[in-house]
């Protein structure tokens, strides 16, 4: 459902609305370092339409305004306001940069440990370290995605964490029929995913 501040609409005449929308399209387009042709291609509109809106010669429909707002990472009201705001997309990118930075630290440490073991020629299967790093990195990313309430992404990293943890256990132990580890993990995996689904349902009610 598209929400828009009707008080804001009533306080502006048609000409003022067109001018404000034009100013905002130009401002946010340039913030993203896009030409009119680039923006038109990304939104699947003609560059003539973008040019017309930016010259205040027409007003996009509410649906098109919503598309523009979503693309720029702002609200629909922001498209009609003279106050310029920071794109939420930039904030999201910074978040992911932080998350991947912490997750990559584990991989880097595994690489350093692998190099040290190789140089010292210690009798140890050093490549296992990279396998062990995978569930730790996945756990870090899973925690970040849960904290930021990214439902789909949290499912992906939870899946990665569980199965890489099972793989780490598989290569660590030397017992007969150890493939049973994966069979045992299957119901555990589905239980965890179902539990996450229930938590998300309650959260979004």
N, C-alpha and C positions, 0 to 999 in steps of 0.2 A: 504494500500500500504506500502510495506517494504522499508524504506529508509536506505541507508548505504553509508558511505563516501568512494567512489571509489578511491580517492587519497591515502587514508590510505591503501587500499588493494594493490594498485600498488607498494607502497613503501616497501611492505613486501613480502618475498618469501614464498613458501609453508611451508617449515619447520618452519620458524619463526612464521607464522600464527598459525600453529598447536600448537607450544610451548606457544604462548601468550594466545590462547583460553584455553589450558589446565591449565595454571597458574590461569587464571581468574575463571574458573569453580571451581577449588580447593579453591581459596580464598573466593569467594562468598558463596560456599557451606558451608565452615567452619564458615563464619560469621553468617549463619543461623542455625548453630549447627546441620547440617544434615550429615548423613553418605551417602555413595554412594547408598546404598540400599534405604534410605529414599528419596533421590532426584529422583532416578529411579521410585519409586512408585508414587510420586507426579506428575511426568511428563509422566507417563505411558510408560516408556522405561525400557529396561533391565539394571540391574546393570553392566552387561558386557559392554554395550555401554558407560555408564558413565566412567567406568574404562579405556576403550580404549581411550576415548577422553582425560582423565586426564593424560594418559601416552604418549600423542602426537602421538598415533598410527593411528589416524584418525581425520578428521575434520567434525563436524556436518554440515548438510545442512543449508542454510540461514534460512529456515523455523524453523528448530530446534534451531538455534542460537537465533531467535526471541522469541521462546518459553522460552528459558533459560533466556534471557534478561528481558522479561516481568515478569517471576517468581521471579527474583532477584530484580526487581524494578529499572533496569538501562536501558540505551539505547543500541541499537545494536552496535553502534560504541564503547561503553564502553567495550563490550565483546572482542573487538579486540585491545583495548588500554592497554598500560602498566601503565596508571594512574588509580589508584583505586579511586572510587567515593562512596559516601554514597547512600545507597538504598533509593529511593523515598518512598518505602513502610513504612520505619521507620518514615519518616516525616509525612506520612498520619496517622499512628497510634498515633503519638503525638498530631496531630490535633484533632482526635476523642476523645482522652483522655481529652483534654482541654474542648471540647464541652460538653461531658457527665459529666464532673466535674461541670461545671456551671449549667447544667440542673438539676443535682442531688441536688444542693444546695436548689432549690425550694422545692423538695420533703422532704428534711431534715427539712427545716423550717416549712413545713406543719405538719410534725411529732412532732416537738417541740411544735407547737401551739396546736396540738391535745392533747398532754400530759398535757400541762398547763390547758387547758379547762376541761380536765377530772379530774385533781387533785382539781381544784377549784369548780368543780361540777356546772359549769355555764350552764344555760339552753340554749344550742345551739347544733345543730346537727353537732358535731365536725368532723364526717367522711366526710362531704362535703368539708372540707379543702383539702383533698387528690384529690378530683375531680377538685377543682379549681386550684390545682397545675399542673394538666396535660396539659391544654392549655398553661400555662406559660412556662413549660419545653419544650413543643413542639415548641413554638415560638422561644425559644433560639436556639434549634437545627435547626429549619428552617432557621433562620438568618445565622447561621454558614454555613449550606449547600449551601445557595444561594451565600454567599461571596466566598466560595471555588469552586463555579460553579459545584456542584455535582447535576446534573439535576434530576436523578431518585430519589435520597435521598431527595432532596428538595420537590418533589411531595409528597413523603410519609409523611414528617413532616408537610407539608401544609395541607394535608388531616387530619392528626391527630389533628392539631391545630383547624381547622374549626369545626370538629365534637365534639371535647371535649369542645370547647367554647360553642357550642350549648347545650351540655349536662349540662354544668355549669349553663347556663341561665335557662334551664328546671327545675333543682332542686332548683333554687333560687326564682322563682316566684310561686305564688299560685293563678292561674286563671283557669277558665274552658277551656277545649279543648286546653291545652297548648302544645299538640303534634304538633300543627300547626307550632311551632318553627322549627321543623325538616323539615317540608314541605317547609317553606320559605327559609331555608338554602340550600336546594337542588340546585335551580338555581344560588344562590350566589356562591356555591362551584364550579359548572361547569364553571361559568364565570371566577372565579379566576384561575382555572386550564387551561382554554383556553388562558387566558391572559399570564400566565407563559409560555405556549407553544409557543405563538407568540414571546415573548421576547427571548426565547431560539433559535428560528429559526433565528431571526435577529442577535443574538450574534454569531452563528456558520456559518453564510454565509461568 
